[in-house]
Amino acid sequence: MSLLKKIDLSEAGDPVPSKCAPEKLIAGDPDFLTWAFDDTGDGHIRTGIWEATPGENHSIKGEMFEFCHLLDGVIEVTEEGHDPRIFRKGDSFIMKPGYRGIWKTIETVRKIYVIVG
């Protein structure tokens, strides 16, 4: 098995569909798709591509660290106690452990993610 892996949607297979957990939903009815590329099996490190249709939900990282790179779309992310920030296709950002806020998908978003936690 190679230890070098390209993140390529054409090699990812079928995505796993999901919905926002009701207790996290603020507005809309977003649909989520996840193409998981790698998982250590213990949930410690996960990588893949994630897509969401417009909607708004609470985002709570707990002990997780998440790196995101937007492939498409527009989002507004508002950390508790801070002003909203807009991210668009091509932008990258990190949500550190303890992050709490609101994730608002304005235009359907697709991101590459790396989660460690």
Secondary structure, DSSP 4 states (H G I P E B T S, - for coil): --S-----GGGS-SPEEEE--TTTEEEE--EEEEEEEEE-SSSSEEEEEEEE-SEEEEEE-TT-EEEEEEEEEEEEEEETTS--EEEETT-EEEE-TT-EEEEEEEEEEEEEEEEE-
